[in-house]
Amino acid sequence: MAATKSLSIRIDADLKKESESILSKLGLSTSTAVSMLLKTIVRNRAVPSELFSIGADNSKSGPSTKHLTMSEMDVPEYEEGLVPNEETIAAIEEGRRLAHDPHAERYHDVASLRKALGV
């Protein structure tokens, strides 16, 4: 297991109370939820735009599948080899598009997928 570090943040008391209530109903601790967010940011090399889709009235403006990339946020490039190349970025974008396309082919088991692939 990787070494862990402590993270201390300041947030509004009401926000802390409400979010802990919701997270506990989901069986998650605040620490786990924050860790999940940070792992998502690292994995996607982007901040999920869902975090920015809350309107002034705190209501969601609808589901979003776009992620803000490092270049869109003017974040400098990371070490060589850690930023996906164009082919990988295209594959990721295609996967995200297909995941939200109700008309995309779906397979509910390996046998169906193998049949479709002729394997």
C-alpha positions in Angstrom: 0.0 0.0 0.0 1.3 3.5 -0.9 2.3 5.8 1.9 -0.5 8.2 2.9 -0.4 11.9 3.7 -2.9 14.0 5.7 -4.9 16.7 3.9 -6.5 19.5 5.9 -9.1 21.8 4.2 -11.4 24.6 5.4 -15.1 24.4 4.3 -18.4 25.9 5.3 -19.8 24.2 8.4 -23.2 23.6 6.8 -21.6 22.2 3.7 -19.5 19.8 5.8 -22.6 18.6 7.8 -24.8 18.1 4.7 -22.2 16.4 2.6 -21.2 14.0 5.5 -24.9 13.2 5.9 -25.2 12.3 2.2 -21.9 10.4 2.1 -22.7 8.4 5.2 -26.0 7.2 3.5 -23.9 6.1 0.6 -21.5 4.3 2.9 -18.6 6.7 2.2 -16.5 8.8 4.5 -15.5 12.3 3.5 -11.9 11.1 3.2 -12.9 8.4 0.7 -15.0 10.8 -1.3 -12.1 13.3 -1.6 -9.8 10.5 -2.5 -12.2 9.4 -5.2 -12.3 12.9 -6.6 -8.5 13.3 -6.6 -8.0 9.8 -8.3 -10.5 10.8 -11.0 -8.6 14.1 -11.6 -5.3 12.2 -11.9 -6.8 9.4 -14.1 -8.4 11.8 -16.5 -5.8 14.5 -16.2 -8.7 16.8 -16.0 -11.3 18.2 -13.6 -14.8 16.7 -14.3 -16.9 19.4 -15.7 -19.8 18.2 -13.6 -18.2 20.2 -10.8 -18.8 23.3 -12.8 -22.3 22.6 -14.0 -24.1 24.0 -10.9 -26.1 27.2 -11.7 -26.4 30.2 -9.5 -29.5 28.7 -7.9 -27.5 25.6 -7.0 -29.6 23.4 -9.4 -27.9 21.2 -11.9 -28.0 22.4 -15.4 -28.1 18.8 -16.7 -25.6 16.0 -17.1 -22.3 16.8 -18.7 -19.9 14.5 -20.3 -17.2 17.0 -21.1 -14.1 17.2 -18.9 -11.9 20.3 -18.6 -8.5 19.3 -19.9 -5.2 20.6 -18.6 -4.8 22.8 -21.7 -8.3 24.3 -21.2 -7.3 25.1 -17.6 -3.8 26.4 -18.7 -2.2 23.7 -16.6 1.4 23.1 -17.7 2.2 19.7 -19.2 3.3 17.0 -16.9 6.4 14.7 -17.2 7.0 13.2 -20.6 4.9 10.1 -21.2 2.2 10.9 -18.6 0.0 13.0 -20.9 -2.0 10.9 -23.4 -1.1 11.1 -27.1 -3.6 12.1 -29.8 -4.6 8.5 -30.5 -5.3 7.8 -26.8 -7.2 11.1 -26.4 -9.3 10.2 -29.4 -10.1 6.7 -28.0 -11.0 8.2 -24.6 -13.3 10.8 -26.3 -14.9 8.0 -28.4 -15.5 5.9 -25.3 -17.1 8.8 -23.5 -19.3 9.5 -26.5 -20.4 5.8 -26.8 -21.0 5.5 -23.1 -23.7 8.2 -23.4 -25.1 7.3 -26.8 -28.4 5.4 -26.3 -28.1 4.0 -29.9 -24.6 2.5 -29.4 -24.3 -1.3 -29.5 -24.4 -2.8 -26.0 -23.3 -6.3 -24.8 -24.5 -7.6 -21.5 -22.3 -10.6 -21.3 -19.0 -11.9 -22.8 -20.7 -14.5 -25.0 -22.7 -11.8 -26.8 -19.6 -9.7 -27.3 -17.6 -12.6 -28.6 -20.4 -13.5 -31.0 -20.6 -10.0 -32.4 -16.8 -10.0 -32.8 -16.9 -13.4 -34.5 -14.5 -14.8 -32.0 
